[in-house]
Amino acid sequence: MRILNISDKRQKEIIVKKCDSVFSIGILRREDGENTLNKIATYAQLFAAYDESFILAGYVAFYVNDLITKTAYITMLGVVEKMQKKHVGSQLLKACLNRAAECGMEKVRLEVDKRNERAIKFYEYWGFRYESEKSKNSILMLKEIGSL
């Protein structure tokens, strides 16, 4: 598995679009989908995972720009269905956490659908803890970078 840092805006858009179906409510199916896609492509850091045949396996998009609270924010982490349960998500998350630490972040926050027990267990395994309810359907989780 290869994890690549993607900086090209157009390439980010292609990656996000290719993986959109892995989410219960993908970016492109949201009311503000095009705006969200543009924000990710323009401002987010993005790591993409590719298998040995250079086929896209997943991505993580995140922000490391909150210099006041020193908190990074993972906006999307998705793995294509045929590559799930092969540690792709773990490799992407580890790359994200390492980059956040390199950028001086002390914490990483994310929002997850509270019905997605598999994702919640995955994040708990990685040391994220429940922080608060974000909406009727989602929770915020937080991890201290020092607990890598």
Rosetta silent file (secondary structure, phi, psi, omega in degrees, C-alpha in Angstrom):
SEQUENCE: MRILNISDKRQKEIIVKKCDSVFSIGILRREDGENTLNKIATYAQLFAAYDESFILAGYVAFYVNDLITKTAYITMLGVVEKMQKKHVGSQLLKACLNRAAECGMEKVRLEVDKRNERAIKFYEYWGFRYESEKSKNSILMLKEIGSL
SCORE:     score description
SCORE:     0.000 S_00000001
   1 L     0.000  132.424  176.780    0.000    0.000    0.000 S_00000001
   2 E  -111.268  131.601  175.793    1.299    3.446   -0.933 S_00000001
   3 E  -108.458  120.751 -178.038    0.142    6.580    0.886 S_00000001
   4 E  -117.759  141.178  174.284    0.645    9.745   -1.159 S_00000001
   5 E   -83.479  120.093 -177.334    0.264   13.372   -0.192 S_00000001
   6 E  -104.513  121.809 -179.548   -1.963   14.955   -2.838 S_00000001
   7 L  -111.989  -20.614 -178.588   -1.618   18.713   -3.305 S_00000001
   8 L   -70.919  125.534 -176.425   -3.118   19.231   -6.766 S_00000001
   9 H   -58.047  -46.696 -178.495   -6.659   20.638   -6.498 S_00000001
  10 H   -63.948  -40.326  179.048   -8.012   18.750   -9.528 S_00000001
  11 H   -64.467  -39.700  176.677   -6.510   15.465   -8.325 S_00000001
  12 H   -59.704  -44.999  179.522   -8.126   15.944   -4.903 S_00000001
  13 H   -59.733  -43.294  179.653  -11.519   16.440   -6.576 S_00000001
  14 H   -61.951  -45.266 -178.951  -11.093   13.246   -8.612 S_00000001
  15 H   -62.546  -48.193 -179.442  -10.137   11.218   -5.525 S_00000001
  16 H   -60.680  -43.516  179.897  -13.045   12.522   -3.441 S_00000001
  17 H   -63.844  -40.996 -179.113  -15.507   11.817   -6.277 S_00000001
  18 H   -65.083  -29.473 -177.220  -14.173    8.274   -6.803 S_00000001
  19 H  -100.331    1.496 -172.201  -14.649    7.431   -3.119 S_00000001
  20 H   -58.874  -32.745 -175.604  -17.931    9.262   -2.550 S_00000001
  21 H   -70.769  -12.622 -179.754  -20.071    6.114   -2.632 S_00000001
  22 H   -75.967  -14.664 -178.569  -18.382    4.671    0.484 S_00000001
  23 L   -95.952  144.628  179.349  -20.137    7.219    2.693 S_00000001
  24 L   -59.370  -39.061  172.396  -23.755    6.863    3.796 S_00000001
  25 L  -129.012   93.079 -177.900  -24.268   10.453    2.665 S_00000001
  26 L   -66.921  162.986 -179.095  -21.462   11.254    0.277 S_00000001
  27 H   -56.952  -43.635 -174.542  -20.285   14.761   -0.381 S_00000001
  28 H   -70.441  -15.719  179.012  -21.811   14.849   -3.844 S_00000001
  29 H   -97.196    3.615  179.667  -25.260   13.911   -2.497 S_00000001
  30 L   -89.348  155.242  178.867  -25.321   16.745    0.028 S_00000001
  31 L   -58.151  -40.153 -179.310  -27.123   20.012   -0.511 S_00000001
  32 L  -102.196   28.339 -172.857  -23.827   21.908   -0.211 S_00000001
  33 H   -56.999  -47.922 -178.848  -21.794   19.169   -1.915 S_00000001
  34 H   -64.007  -38.461  177.987  -20.067   21.227   -4.589 S_00000001
  35 H   -65.127  -44.331  179.055  -19.097   23.864   -2.024 S_00000001
  36 H   -63.284  -43.601  178.604  -17.734   21.201    0.351 S_00000001
  37 H   -60.018  -42.982  179.646  -15.820   19.536   -2.478 S_00000001
  38 H   -64.577  -39.527  178.238  -14.294   22.882   -3.441 S_00000001
  39 H   -63.166  -45.045  179.270  -13.262   23.579    0.181 S_00000001
  40 H   -61.925  -48.062 -177.025  -11.581   20.193    0.478 S_00000001
  41 H   -63.580  -34.271 -175.690   -9.807   20.569   -2.869 S_00000001
  42 H   -86.091  -42.471 -168.900   -8.661   24.101   -2.064 S_00000001
  43 H  -114.465  -24.587 -174.569   -7.823   24.048    1.656 S_00000001
  44 L   -80.341  152.574  166.590   -7.612   20.502    3.025 S_00000001
  45 E   -85.398  146.377 -176.958   -4.575   18.316    3.187 S_00000001
  46 E  -141.258  127.964  170.781   -5.292   14.984    1.540 S_00000001
  47 E  -109.799  135.559  177.456   -3.546   11.646    1.663 S_00000001
  48 E  -117.375  142.216  177.486   -4.600    8.963   -0.809 S_00000001
  49 E  -104.919  134.146  178.507   -3.922    5.238   -0.503 S_00000001
  50 E  -126.961  141.398  177.474   -3.129    3.189   -3.597 S_00000001
  51 L   -78.724 -176.913 -175.918   -2.690   -0.562   -3.882 S_00000001
  52 L   -63.603  -20.336  176.077    0.265   -2.233   -5.597 S_00000001
  53 L   -93.496   10.126 -178.364   -1.457   -1.786   -9.001 S_00000001
  54 L    60.745   39.118  174.217   -1.854    1.925   -8.236 S_00000001
  55 L   -99.185  133.698 -177.210   -5.630    1.611   -7.860 S_00000001
  56 E   -59.752  127.896 -179.638   -7.194    4.064   -5.432 S_00000001
  57 E  -108.882  -23.283  179.978   -8.005    2.393   -2.104 S_00000001
  58 E   166.636 -179.994  178.967   -9.127    5.394   -0.038 S_00000001
  59 E  -155.272  162.197  169.957   -8.311    8.841    1.255 S_00000001
  60 E  -132.407  130.250  175.634   -8.297   11.086    4.287 S_00000001
  61 E  -115.244  134.157 -174.913   -8.937   14.835    4.035 S_00000001
  62 E  -154.593  161.877 -179.425   -8.107   17.011    7.012 S_00000001
  63 E  -117.279  137.618  177.446   -7.285   20.535    8.103 S_00000001
  64 L  -128.713   48.261 -173.733   -4.276   21.608   10.163 S_00000001
  65 L  -117.144    5.793  178.251   -4.908   25.357   10.209 S_00000001
  66 L   -91.242   87.336 -175.927   -6.301   26.060   13.694 S_00000001
  67 L   -79.720  -12.392  178.742   -3.201   27.555   15.242 S_00000001
  68 L   -78.295  -54.052  179.888   -5.092   28.970   18.224 S_00000001
  69 L   -90.614   -8.728 -177.658   -6.432   25.710   19.670 S_00000001
  70 L    53.901   44.741 -179.824   -3.831   23.609   17.820 S_00000001
  71 E  -118.273  120.340  174.047   -6.571   21.199   16.827 S_00000001
  72 E   -80.813  159.890 -179.339   -6.572   19.431   13.464 S_00000001
  73 E  -134.623  119.468  175.239   -9.907   18.382   11.971 S_00000001
  74 E   -85.588  119.519 -178.581  -10.524   15.252    9.918 S_00000001
  75 E   -94.151  -34.071  179.114  -13.327   16.027    7.519 S_00000001
  76 E  -150.045  137.887  169.649  -13.453   12.745    5.561 S_00000001
  77 E  -140.837  116.114 -177.749  -11.823    9.329    5.800 S_00000001
  78 E  -139.901  144.551  178.652  -13.072    6.719    3.372 S_00000001
  79 E  -126.761  131.547  179.757  -11.888    3.383    2.037 S_00000001
  80 L   -60.237  147.960 -170.109  -13.341    1.748   -1.065 S_00000001
  81 H   -54.283  -44.728 -176.140  -15.407   -1.307   -0.208 S_00000001
  82 H   -69.999  -12.970  179.579  -13.128   -3.982   -1.682 S_00000001
  83 H  -104.494    0.864  178.433  -10.178   -2.605    0.303 S_00000001
  84 L   -69.146  152.362 -178.004  -11.931   -2.417    3.661 S_00000001
  85 L    67.994   24.587  176.947  -10.617   -4.608    6.492 S_00000001
  86 L  -122.755   20.840  176.236   -7.114   -4.462    4.983 S_00000001
  87 L    69.211   15.937  177.914   -5.764   -1.743    7.319 S_00000001
  88 H   -65.262  -46.041  178.990   -6.026    0.983    4.677 S_00000001
  89 H   -58.996  -39.924  178.864   -7.975    3.232    7.046 S_00000001
  90 H   -64.069  -41.503  179.540   -5.353    2.713    9.737 S_00000001
  91 H   -66.367  -40.493  178.142   -2.544    3.682    7.371 S_00000001
  92 H   -65.903  -44.387 -179.743   -4.407    6.786    6.252 S_00000001
  93 H   -63.625  -41.604  179.413   -5.246    7.796    9.816 S_00000001
  94 H   -62.494  -41.750  177.766   -1.656    7.280   10.937 S_00000001
  95 H   -62.058  -41.578  178.675   -0.397    9.488    8.078 S_00000001
  96 H   -63.351  -47.793 -179.514   -2.930   12.150    9.067 S_00000001
  97 H   -62.229  -41.057  178.595   -1.972   12.034   12.756 S_00000001
  98 H   -64.210  -42.977  179.208    1.715   12.236   11.919 S_00000001
  99 H   -64.873  -41.507  178.648    1.170   15.242    9.631 S_00000001
 100 H   -59.008  -44.058  178.704   -0.944   16.963   12.278 S_00000001
 101 H   -63.959  -42.394  178.039    1.860   16.496   14.816 S_00000001
 102 H   -59.192  -32.706 -178.516    4.446   17.778   12.293 S_00000001
 103 L   -87.106    6.109  175.783    2.307   20.914   11.855 S_00000001
 104 L    86.355   10.941  178.139    2.276   21.570   15.600 S_00000001
 105 L   -74.478  147.141  179.025   -1.240   20.339   16.300 S_00000001
 106 L  -108.056  -19.350 -178.937   -1.890   18.946   19.783 S_00000001
 107 E  -140.128  159.543  173.992   -5.327   17.414   19.161 S_00000001
 108 E  -131.366  130.140 -179.266   -7.344   15.942   16.325 S_00000001
 109 E  -117.452  150.637  174.200  -11.134   16.240   16.150 S_00000001
 110 E  -150.900  161.353  175.559  -13.616   14.548   13.849 S_00000001
 111 E  -113.643  137.077 -179.461  -17.339   14.167   13.407 S_00000001
 112 E  -138.264  145.129  176.930  -18.864   10.729   12.925 S_00000001
 113 E   -63.154  124.756 -175.485  -22.385    9.452   12.353 S_00000001
 114 L   -66.168  -14.810  177.054  -23.498    8.087   15.727 S_00000001
 115 L   -87.110   -9.223 -177.942  -25.123    5.098   13.975 S_00000001
 116 L   -89.196   76.219 -176.414  -21.803    4.098   12.388 S_00000001
 117 H   -60.139  -35.961 -179.626  -20.645    1.769   15.155 S_00000001
 118 H   -63.039  -43.767  178.814  -17.844    0.342   13.042 S_00000001
 119 H   -66.736  -42.466  179.871  -16.305    3.785   12.503 S_00000001
 120 H   -61.015  -44.488  178.017  -16.712    4.724   16.159 S_00000001
 121 H   -62.880  -39.804  177.525  -14.966    1.522   17.259 S_00000001
 122 H   -59.506  -49.178 -179.304  -12.182    2.185   14.735 S_00000001
 123 H   -66.587  -37.986  176.899  -11.605    5.685   16.089 S_00000001
 124 H   -62.633  -40.504  177.307  -11.769    4.480   19.704 S_00000001
 125 H   -56.495  -36.222 -179.321   -9.131    1.870   18.867 S_00000001
 126 L   -86.041    6.190  173.773   -6.929    4.740   17.699 S_00000001
 127 L    95.539    6.522  174.885   -7.432    6.638   20.959 S_00000001
 128 L   -76.233  146.519  177.497  -10.244    8.999   20.019 S_00000001
 129 E  -127.381  157.295  177.422  -12.795    9.605   22.748 S_00000001
 130 E   -60.335  131.860  177.611  -16.327   10.915   22.745 S_00000001
 131 E  -108.996  -52.889 -178.988  -16.298   14.696   23.074 S_00000001
 132 E  -169.013  168.298  174.640  -19.879   15.865   22.515 S_00000001
 133 E   -82.713  131.535 -179.874  -23.003   15.508   20.456 S_00000001
 134 L   -93.278  -42.677  179.644  -22.759   17.559   17.266 S_00000001
 135 L  -152.001 -175.572  179.270  -26.271   16.986   15.923 S_00000001
 136 L   -66.050  -19.060 -177.609  -29.095   14.499   16.294 S_00000001
 137 L  -113.201   -4.618 -174.705  -27.159   12.154   13.988 S_00000001
 138 E  -140.478  158.269  176.855  -23.506   12.804   14.785 S_00000001
 139 E  -125.925  158.182  171.737  -20.943   13.070   17.560 S_00000001
 140 E   -99.764  140.701  175.720  -17.571   14.736   17.859 S_00000001
 141 E  -124.946  150.161 -174.517  -14.571   12.670   18.861 S_00000001
 142 E  -136.453  143.880  176.135  -11.199   13.993   19.993 S_00000001
 143 E  -133.005  134.309  172.082   -7.692   12.574   20.288 S_00000001
 144 E   -78.634  129.108 -178.583   -4.681   14.080   22.000 S_00000001
 145 H   -62.078  -33.249 -179.978   -1.743   13.857   19.592 S_00000001
 146 H   -60.488  -13.457 -178.667    0.587   12.988   22.459 S_00000001
 147 H  -100.795   33.317  179.392   -1.227    9.646   22.730 S_00000001
 148 L   -64.979    0.000    0.000   -0.067    8.363   19.325 S_00000001
